[in-house]
């Protein structure tokens, strides 16, 4: 029986993938670097900024000494975009309010930093529906490692089989599966609806455990 729904954030509750891409490139361009759209979609999408910078240093010789400064700039630029563009979406407010009203526990696990998660959830009017959030600063290893989802499940005092994770990215799906949770894989934020979530919960109850 599913007792909790744990959401990824970027690409699931917030259409923020381009925001992160634009903010990081804005910071990188100051030093003559840039991530192409192709590389973003095929290699970097869904990873924490620190991991992206490590990869850029390994492949494109980005000086490691610049990592902290670029990361700080990226977070600043991301916040500017969030305050300008992050707004409530009815389908998500409705979904989370109904799930909470029906007794399901809700949380978010995101590879983003704590400040970004808090502000996005506040601006999207979803914060009050959540029991807690887990950021990349709350774990030793971000997704695709299962630690983030394992931490959330343990914090709730539940078994993995009692939790449904809503994810859009391969790294997150791998993490949730490795943590032992059930999966609802979505392609975009518009797929995250009360109806789709309840359909998956009913499938699990009827024995479709994939």
C-alpha positions in Angstrom: 0.0 0.0 0.0 1.4 3.4 -1.0 1.6 5.8 1.9 3.9 8.5 0.5 4.6 10.2 -2.8 8.1 11.6 -3.3 8.6 14.1 -6.1 11.7 15.1 -8.0 11.6 18.9 -8.7 13.2 20.0 -11.9 11.1 18.7 -14.8 8.5 17.2 -12.5 7.0 20.0 -10.3 9.0 22.9 -11.9 9.9 23.3 -15.5 13.3 24.6 -14.6 15.7 22.6 -16.8 16.3 25.5 -19.1 16.7 27.9 -16.1 19.6 25.9 -14.8 21.1 25.6 -18.2 20.8 29.3 -18.9 22.1 30.3 -15.5 25.2 28.1 -15.6 26.1 29.1 -19.2 25.7 32.8 -18.2 28.3 32.2 -15.5 30.6 30.0 -17.7 30.6 32.6 -20.5 32.4 35.0 -18.2 35.4 32.7 -18.4 35.1 31.7 -22.1 33.2 28.4 -21.6 29.8 27.2 -22.6 27.7 24.0 -22.5 26.0 23.2 -25.8 22.3 22.4 -25.9 23.2 18.9 -27.1 25.6 18.3 -24.3 23.1 19.7 -21.8 20.4 17.2 -22.9 22.6 14.2 -23.3 25.2 14.5 -20.6 24.7 17.2 -18.0 20.9 17.4 -17.5 19.8 16.3 -14.0 23.3 16.6 -12.4 24.2 19.0 -9.6 26.1 22.1 -10.6 29.3 20.9 -8.8 29.2 17.6 -10.7 28.8 19.5 -14.0 31.8 21.7 -13.2 33.9 18.7 -12.3 33.1 17.2 -15.7 33.9 20.4 -17.5 37.3 20.4 -15.8 38.0 16.8 -16.8 37.0 17.3 -20.4 37.5 21.0 -21.2 40.2 22.0 -18.7 38.0 24.4 -16.8 40.3 25.6 -13.9 39.2 23.9 -10.7 40.0 27.1 -8.8 37.0 28.7 -10.5 34.5 26.1 -9.4 33.3 27.8 -6.2 33.0 31.2 -7.9 31.1 29.9 -10.9 28.8 27.9 -8.6 28.0 31.0 -6.6 27.3 33.0 -9.8 25.1 30.2 -11.1 23.0 30.1 -8.0 22.6 33.9 -8.1 21.5 33.8 -11.8 19.1 30.9 -11.1 17.5 32.9 -8.3 16.9 35.8 -10.7 15.1 33.5 -13.1 13.1 31.9 -10.4 11.8 35.2 -9.1 10.9 36.3 -12.6 9.3 33.1 -13.9 8.4 30.6 -11.2 4.6 30.7 -10.7 1.9 28.4 -9.3 0.4 25.8 -11.6 -3.1 24.6 -11.0 -2.5 20.9 -11.9 0.2 20.6 -9.3 -1.5 22.6 -6.6 -4.7 20.4 -7.2 -2.7 17.2 -7.2 -0.7 17.8 -4.1 -3.7 19.2 -2.2 -5.9 16.1 -3.1 -3.1 13.7 -2.2 -2.6 15.3 1.2 -6.3 15.4 1.9 -6.4 11.6 1.2 -3.7 11.0 3.8 -0.7 10.5 1.6 2.6 12.0 2.8 4.5 14.2 0.4 8.1 15.2 0.0 10.6 16.4 -2.6 14.1 15.0 -3.4 16.1 17.2 -5.7 19.7 17.5 -6.9 19.3 21.3 -6.5 20.7 23.2 -3.5 18.5 23.9 -0.5 17.9 27.6 -1.2 16.8 26.9 -4.8 14.3 24.2 -3.6 12.9 26.4 -0.9 12.3 29.4 -3.1 10.9 27.3 -6.0 8.4 25.5 -3.7 7.4 28.8 -2.1 6.9 30.6 -5.5 5.0 27.6 -6.9 2.7 27.6 -3.8 3.6 23.9 -3.1 5.6 24.3 0.1 2.7 23.9 2.5 1.8 20.5 1.1 5.2 19.0 1.7 6.4 17.3 4.8 10.0 18.1 4.0 12.5 18.4 1.1 15.9 16.8 0.6 18.6 18.7 -1.3 22.0 17.7 -2.6 23.4 19.4 0.5 21.7 16.9 2.7 23.4 13.8 1.3 26.9 12.6 0.5 26.1 11.4 -3.0 23.4 13.0 -5.2 21.3 11.1 -7.8 21.8 8.7 -9.5 23.0 7.4 -6.2 20.0 6.1 -4.1 21.0 7.9 -0.9 18.7 10.8 -1.4 15.6 8.7 -1.7 16.8 6.3 1.0 17.2 9.3 3.4 13.6 10.5 2.6 12.1 7.1 3.1 13.9 6.6 6.4 12.9 10.0 7.6 9.3 9.1 7.0 9.7 5.8 8.8 8.3 3.8 5.9 9.4 0.9 3.8 10.5 1.5 0.3 7.6 -0.5 -1.1 5.2 2.0 0.6 6.6 4.9 -1.4 6.0 6.1 -5.0 8.6 8.3 -6.6 7.7 10.7 -9.5 10.7 11.2 -11.7 11.4 12.4 -15.3 15.1 11.7 -15.6 17.1 8.5 -16.0 19.4 9.4 -13.1 16.5 9.9 -10.8 14.7 6.8 -11.9 17.9 4.8 -11.3 18.2 6.3 -7.8 14.6 5.6 -6.9 14.7 2.0 -8.2 18.0 1.4 -6.3 16.3 2.7 -3.1 13.5 0.1 -3.6 10.7 2.5 -4.3 8.0 2.3 -6.9 8.2 4.6 -9.9 6.0 6.9 -11.9 8.1 8.0 -14.8 6.9 11.3 -16.5 8.1 13.1 -19.6 7.2 16.6 -18.5 5.6 18.7 -15.8 2.1 18.5 -17.5 2.1 14.7 -16.9 2.2 15.3 -13.1 -1.5 15.2 -12.4 -3.7 13.8 -9.6 -5.2 11.4 -12.1 -1.9 10.0 -13.3 -0.5 9.6 -9.8 -3.6 7.8 -8.5 -3.7 5.6 -11.6 -0.1 4.4 -10.8 -1.0 3.9 -7.1 -4.0 1.7 -8.2 -1.7 -0.3 -10.6 0.7 -1.0 -7.7 -2.2 -2.1 -5.5 -3.3 -4.5 -8.2 0.1 -6.0 -8.5 1.8 -4.1 -11.3 5.0 -3.4 -9.4 7.3 -2.3 -12.2 
